[in-house]
């Protein structure tokens, strides 16, 4: 019987996957290195998800991602939520108990996790099965050094992936840590197109390995702000009418208690929550990913347990004991839980802040920390409510707080375990001030002058204020900056130094900051805070940065006030061991100062990670290096662009036109001037 079981298991494994090895000789030592390539055909654990060992051969890790519109509580859910077992069946997405469309990968939310070891090769074939929509995939926090065309930003590093086509992302795992992948098109991340991306390393290279016993795939926590409708509908209602931009609830790994149901015994039940199992006496590494898309920072805590926080955004810092962590959209944190409490069930609590707080919807959520030996179907007895989702004590990354506060630790107060680098030198090579607020201007996307212009709309709820960086909204050209760089007139790029009258007029253009390769750049980001009580987490593609200073000055602040503080020596920069991150918050009415070693040539997006703000241009592009220093365009790389042929009544001439419809004869139509003028209509 045992032999038959082995045969059956082997047949099942062959049915679900296949593999083959590739031998390659190293030129340096003439040794053969084995690459094992797997293609997984179902939702089983991927072979690349493994313990990394010093002598382990690197693997080629293939993933097939199919994007499609789907539905929560679909027919795959059968009798969910009345049968919790049905809620956990393949392709069942319970969500918060409401039926709504979701845009997902492989009918999972979150989508399939990519978990590999440092040195593996990653191949992701993204098949766009959406109905008339383009897509793209960004590997958030990954620098894509030597592979910048894999960064996944439409019209920056690639053309959007057209419906019915497949795009292959192919790059090496060169950065250990907690990252995530997500669609970088429209509101697709908000509707479910995201998933974990974990790169592990050998124990000897992990400075925190002695602090924990287990690092399990099942202990990855992905959180998302959530509501009953799709992101596009919410965006349109808010920007063109009086719809709100608030979340109703939160999801944890695609699950949450929100809508109530009544079962056959007249008891109130919910769709299930996420569960994370531990065994008493052991220490566990948890990884939390904030995939949120609204202005909703999330406080995370665990009943009866203190968190040992060890890293953020893939970088390690000196461990800190804390009762809670505040995480902003795009951020990741790693922490350790010591399972030293009595065997029982404990709530992991998630509290929405800012636009999710008690002034609006009091959005909160919970998951279960389940000790082995406790009930697998019961829930903790402690009450759940928005008020009880806050835990007193030390808080990491607190909302709108500067350094030196009681019971909180500001990001810039943490000590990186990475060695000093030249980004921390005393005087940077370049310094840029990037300030922002919400502005009362006639944004032509949402207000039409003399018809329903900003001043002509009487209902203040329908007067849309526009968030801008340095009074500029980013508008990208119809061809991607990186692969089409030789076709662009870079003299037409704009920034605060070559734009005029933007404080009173709406300015929209290709907003670019240009720096030489290997230069040290300081970004002083200022949230002026005169309008709204808001928060903006910023994410930089292609690089990590050092957070050398952060503080809240007051209810609001001006550039001149920050400059005066700096001139008086009142802004203290940590130029010794400042923490490394790729996503960071800026206190409302305050500043955050970043140092970047511009070592990765290319065009890299820098943007607010709140999707509503990014979508209307709260972003800019960092151009690092000259065009000849950037990686060559891959062979047969997909192209896109405008199609505006000559008027059919004009004289026909044979000509060759490029992506921008710039042609080789004098009479041809050229859109270059229109596309790259400093102010676009």
N, C-alpha and C positions, 0 to 999 in steps of 0.2 A: 504493500500500500504506500509505504514511504517513497519507493522508487517511482510509482505512478504519480504521486504528488509532485515529485521533482520534474517529471516529464511534463505534467500539466502546467506547472509554473514556467518551465522553459518555453513551452508553446505560447503561453500568454504573453511572456516578455517579448518573444519574436513578433507576435501579432501587434503589440503596442509600440515597438520601436525597432530600429535597425542601426547597426554601427559598422564602421570599417576603419582600418588604421592607415595612416599615411606615414611612410618613413622618409626622413629628411636628414641629410648629412650636414653637420655643422662644419663650416669652412675652417673654424679656429682649431677644433680638436679632432676633426674627422670622425666623431662619434655619431651614431645614429640616434636620432630623437624621435620618439613615437608620439604622433598626434592621434587621438581617438575622436572620431567624429560621430555624433549621434543625431539622429533625426527622430524627435518624439511625435507620435501620431495621435496621442490622446492627452488627457490631463494628468497623467501619472507624474510622479516625481522625476524631474529631469536628471540624467546621470551626471551632469556638471555640478549639481548641488551635492557637495561632498566636503569632507574634511581635507583641508589643504596640508600636504606633507612636503618636507624638504626635498625628497627625491621623486615626488610625483611628476609624471609627464604632463605637460600642458595639453589641454583639450581644445578641439574646435567645437564650439557650442552653438548648435543651430536651433532657431526658433521660427515657427510659422505663425504669424499674427494675422488674424482675419478680423477686420473692423466692419461692424454692421450695426444697424439700428435693431434694438431688441426691446424687451418689456420686462418690468419687474412683475413678480407674481404671475409669470407666464404659465402655459399649460404644463411646462416641465416641473412646476411646483406642486401639482396635484392638490393635496388637501392642506397645504401650508396656509395659515399658521396654526390650524387646529391640530395638525400633526407636525411636531417639530422635526421629526425624522424626514418628512417630505421637504421641509425647508432647506435641508442640507443635501438634497439630491443634485446630481450634475445639471448644470444650466439653470438651476433655480436661483434667482436673485430676489430675495425677500425685500431688500431695502428697508424702509421705515414702516412698511405695511400699506403704503399707498401704491396704487397701480399708476405707472407713468413710463414713458419711453426712456430708454437708456442707450447710449452709444458705447459699445463695449468691444473688447478683444476676446475672441474665442468663447463668447457667451459667458464671460466671467467678469465680476466686479468686486475688488480690483482685478485687473487683468493678470495673466500669468507672470509669476516672478522670474526674473533673470538672476540666477545665483551662480557665481563662478569663482574661480581662484585667480589670483594675480598671475598674469602671464598667459591666460587662456585667450583664444580668439573667439569673438562674438559675431555671429551672423544672424541677422533678424530680417526675414522676408515679410514685409508689410503688404498685405493684400487688401486693397481698398474695395470693399463690397458695399459701400454706402450708396444711397440713392441720390445721385446727382451732386455729391459733395466731394471736395478734395480733402486731403488730410496730410499729416506729416508726423514724425516721431522724434522727440527730443529726449536725450539721455541726460537728465537734469543733474548738474554737478560734474559732468564729465568733460574734460578739456578738449578731447578729440585732437590732441597734438599729432601732427602728421596726417590726420584724417579729418580736416575741417569740414569736408563736404558731408560728413555724417552727423552734423550738429542738429539738423532737422528743423531749421527755421525757414519757412517759405519766404522767398524773395530776399533772403540774406545769404543762405548757404545752398539752397536748392529751389527748384520749382516745386509747387505742391504736387502731391501724388494724385493723379486723376482717377476718377471712378473706373473700376474695372481693370486697373493696372496694379502691378507689384513693384515695389522699390526695395532694394536690398541695402540694409545698413550693415557695414562690415568694419570692425575695428578691434584693437587689442585692449585687453583689460590691464591697464597700467596704473590705476589708482584704486587702492583698497578703500573700503568704507561703505557707508550707507548712502545710496543714491536712489533715484527713481526715474522711470521713463513715463512720458506722457505725451499726448497729442499736443502739438504747438499750433493748432489751427482752430480759430474761432473759440467756441465754448465746449469743445469736445472733451477736454479734461473734466470740466464741470459735470458732464453727463456720464462719466464713468470710464473714459479712455486713459487709464493710468495703471501703473503697477510698480512693484518693488524692483530695484536693481541693486543687488548686494555683491560686492567684490571682497572676498575673504583673503587672508594671507596666512602664512604659517605662524604657529604659536610664537616662535622665537622673534618674529618681527612685530608682534603686537605688544606695545608697552603696558597694556592693561590685562594681559592674559592671566596674571596671577590673581586678579580680583574676581574672576568668575569661573564656574565649572562647565557651563553649557552655553553654546551660541546656536540656538535652534531656529530653523526656518519658520516654525510655527509661532515664533515670538516677534515677528514683524508686525507692527501696528500702522495701518494707513488710515488717516482721518480726512474727512471731507465735509464741508458745509453743504446742506441739502434742502431741497424743497419739492413741492408736488409737480412742478413743470420743468421743461427743458431750459437750458441756459439761454438760448437764443430768444425764446419767448419772454423771459424775464428781462433780458437786455433791451429788447424793443419796447416793451411796456414802460420801462423806466426812462429810456432816453427820448421816446416820442410821445409819451403821455404821462400819467401820474402813477405808474406802477412803481413799486418799491424795489430796493436792492438789498433786502434783508433775507437771512436764512431762517427757515422754520426749525430746523433741527440739525444734528450732526450724524454722520455714519462712521462706524468703526469697522474696517475691513468689509465694507458694503452692507453692514447690518446695523439695526438700531431699534430701540423701543420708542414708538411715537403714536401711531394710530392704534386705537384700542379695538379689540374684538371680544365677543362674548361666546364662551364655549357651551357645550351641552349641559354642563352643571351650573350654568349661570355665573361663571367666574370670568373676570376680565383677564384677557391674555394679550400678548404682543407677539410680533415677529421676534425671532430669537436675537440675542446679543452675541457678540464675539466672545470666545472663551480662550484663555491662555493657561495651560496646565503646568504646574510646578510640583516638585516633590520636596517635602520638608527636609531641611538640612543642606540644601544645595543653593548655589548662587547662579543666577541666570542673566545673560545679556539680552536686553530688549532693544529694538530699533524702531523708532517712531518717525513716520513720514507725514508731513502736512501737505496734502494735495489740494487744499482749499482754493477757492476762486473768488470769494467775496472778502469784504473788510471784516474778518472774523478771526482774530487771534484766539488760540485755544489753550486753556490751562489744563494740565494733565497731572493727576495725582492718584495714589493708590491707598485705599484705607489700610491703616495699621502698618504701613510699610514706608520706610525712607528710601529715596532713590539715590544711588551713587552715579552721578552724571559724568561721563568720561569722554564724550566727543560730540562734534556737530559737523554736519555737511562733509563727512568723510575725513575730518582731521581730528587729531587727539589733543586733549588738553589735560592739565593736572586735575585729578578726580575731585569732585565736590559733592558733599552730602546735601541733599535738598529734599523738601517736602513736596515741591511741585515744580513744573517746567512750563513756561509759556512758549508756545511755538507759533510761528507766523507762516503764511502761505509760502511754500517752497522750501522751508527749513526741514532739516532732519536732526534728531538727537539720539545718541546711544546712552543707555543707562543700565545699571545693574540692580536687580531685586534680590535681596537675600531672603530666601523662603524660611524664615526663622520663627514664624508665628504658629499658633495652634492650627492643626489640620481643619480647614473650613473653606468657605467661599467668601471672597472679598471683592468689593466694587473697585474697578478702575474707573475713575470719573474724568469727564471731559466737559469743560465749561467754556462756552463761547463768550468772547469779550467784544468790546467796541460795538459794531453794528449787530452783534448777536447778544448783547447784554439785556438787563432787565428793563431798559428804556424801550426795548422793541419786542423781541419774541422770546427772550430768555432761553436761547438755544443751548441745549446740553445733551449729553449722552453718557452711556455707561457700557462697560464690558466686564467680564468676570475673570478674576484671578482664582483659579480652581486648584486647590491642593489635591494631590493624588490621595485617594481614599475618601474624599468627600463626594457628595451627590453630583452626578453628571447632568441631572435634569432640573435640580432646584436652583434657586437664586439666593443671594445674600439677603439677610433679614433687614439690614440697614435701609432706611428710607432714601429714596432718590428724589431730588428736587434741584432746581437751579441754585438756590442758596446754599445747599449742602455740598455743591460741587466744588466749593472753595475750601482749601486746606491751609490752615495757619502754619507759619514757619518759613524757613528759608525758601525763596523762590528764585529760580534761574531765569534770566531773560525777561524780567518783569515789564509790563506794558507801561510805556512813557515814563520810565524812571532812569535817572542818571546814576553815576557811581556814588558810593558812600552812603547809600540808603540802608536803614535797618531792615533785616530779614529779606533782603533781595540782593542779587548779584547781577550787575550789568555785564553784557557780553565783553566789553573791553577790559573788564577787571579779571577775566580768566587768563590763565597762563598756558600758552601753547607748548606742546612737547616737541614741535618741529624746531630745527636749528635756525639760528639767525640767518637772514638772507639780505641781499642788497635793497630789497623793497623797504627795509627799515633804516636805511641810511639817513643821516641828519637832514639833508636838504634834497628833496626830490628833483628829478630832472624837469618834470612838468607838474603843474598844479591847475586843476579845473574846479570851479565852483558850479554846482548844479543845484539850483533851488527850485522850489515848486509850491503851488497852492492850487485851489480851485478858482477859476477866473470867470467873471461875468462878461463874457464876450459873445459875439454873434457867431457861434460855430455853425458854418453853413451845412454841416451834416444834419443838424437837428433844428436849426432856426433859419428861416428864410426872410431876409430883410424886406420890410414893407408888406409882408403877408402875415407871418407869425414869427417875426424877429424876437430876440430876447426881450427887448423893452416892450414889445407889443403884446406879449403873453401876460395876461392878468393873474392867472393862477400861479403863485410862486412855486407850487409843487411841480409845475411843468416848465419852469425856467431852468434849463440845464446849465449847470456850471461845469467848465471844462478843466480837468487837471492837465497841466503841462509842465515840462521840464524847461526851465529858462524861457518861458513864454512860447515854446515851440511844440507843436504836435508832429510826431514822426510820421512821414508818409514814404513808403518804400516804392522804388520804381517797379515796372511790370516785368523786369527780369531780375534774377538774383544777383546781389552785389558781388559775391565771391566768384562764381563761375563765369559771370559776364563782365568782370571787372575791366577788361581791356576795351569794352565798348562804351564805358561810361566816361563822362567828363567830370572828373573829380573836383574841378574848379567850381562846379555848381553845387557841391555839398554845402550845407549850411550849418551854422551854429550861432551862438550869441554874438560872436565877433564880426559876423558879416550880415546880420539881419537888423532891420530898423522898424521902429514903430510897432513892435509886437506886443507891447504892453496895452495898446489900445485897439489894435487890429488882430484878427485871427491869422496866425502864421502856421503854415503846414509845409514841411519840406523834408528832404533826406538829411536828417540831423546826425552829423558825424563829428566825432573828436578823433583827430589823427595824431598818432605818436610813433616815434621810431621803434624798431625792434630792439629789445633788451633795455629799454629806458625804464626808469622808475617814475610812476605816475601817482599823484595824490588827488583823490576825489573828495571834495568837501560837499557833502549832501545836506541841504538845509530844508527842513519842513517848516515853512513860514507859519502855518497854522492859524491864519486869520479867519478862514472859513471852515466850518465843520470841526468836529472832534474826530479826527481820522487817523489812520495809520497806514503806512506804505512799506511793505517789505520789498527790497530791491535785489534782483538776481543778475549776476554777470556770467555770460557764457564764455567758455574758452580759458578761464583763469580762476584761481582762488585769489582772495585778497586778504590782507591783514586789517583787522579792525583796530585802529590805533587810538581812536577817541570817539566818545559818544556822550551826549548830555542833553538834558532838557533845560532850556534857558528860562522859559516862562510860558504863559498861555499862547503867546505868539512871539515871533522873532523876525528880524530883517537880516539881509546879507550884511548890511553895514554894522549891525550889532555884533554879529559873529566875527567879522573882520576886526572890529575894535577889541573884542576879547582876545583874539589871537595875537594882535599887535602888542597887547599888554602882558602877554605870556600867561594868560589865564586858561588857555586850552592846553592841557597836559597830554602829550602823545606818548603812548607806550611804544618805544622804538627798540625794545629789548626782546620781549617774548609775546607780542600781540597775537591773539588767536587768529587762526586761518578759517575763512568761511567763503561761501559763494552766494549766500542769501542773507540779508541782514535788514533789520528794522531801523527806522529813523524816528526818534521821539518827536511827537507833535509839538511844535514850538521849540525845536531843538535841532541838533546836527549829529551826523555820523561821519567820521573821516576814515577813508580807506586808503591803503597803499597797495599798489598793483605793480608787480614786476612783469612788464609787457613782453613776455618771452615766447608767445605763441602767435605767429604771423597769421593774419586773416582779418575778416570782418566779424565782430562779435557783438551780439545784442546785449544791452544793459537796460533793464526794464522793471517797472513795478509788476509784482507777481499777482496782483489783484486783476482778474481777467477783464473786468469792466473798464479798468483804467488803461491797461495795455492795449485793448482793442481800439480805443480812440486816440492812441498815439502817445501815451505816457512812457516814452522809451527813447533811446538814442543808440547809435552804433559806435563802437570803439574800433577804429581801423588801426591795426598794429602792423607796422612795417610797410615796405613798398611792395608793389604788385609782383615784382620779380622774385621777392623773397617768400611769396606764398606758394603753397603746394600746387603742382599742375592739376588742371581739370581732369578728372577721370575720363577714360575713353568712353565715347557714346553717352555721356552724361545727359540726362533729359533736359530739353530746352522749353522755354515758354516765352510769352511776350504779347504785345498788342498786335492786332491785325487791322491796319488802317491803310488799305491800298489807295492808289491814286484814283481821283474821280474818273469814271469810265469815259467821260467826254473829253478828257485831256489827251494830249498827244501821247500815244503809246511808244515807249522805248524799251528796248531790251536792257535789263539791268540786274545787278546782283544786290540783294538787300540783306542786312544782318538782323539780329534779334530785335533791334529797336526800330526797324523799318527805315534805317538810314541806308540810302542807296548810292550807287556809284555814278549817278548822273545829276546834273545841276537842277533838273526840273522835278526830281523826285520829292516825295513828301518826307520830311524829317520831323520826327517827334521829339528829338533829343532836347531841344530848347524848352519845349513845353513840359517834358517829363522831369527835367532837372532844374527848373527855374527856382529861385529862392522862395517864392510864394506860389503855391499851387491854388488854382481856383477850386 
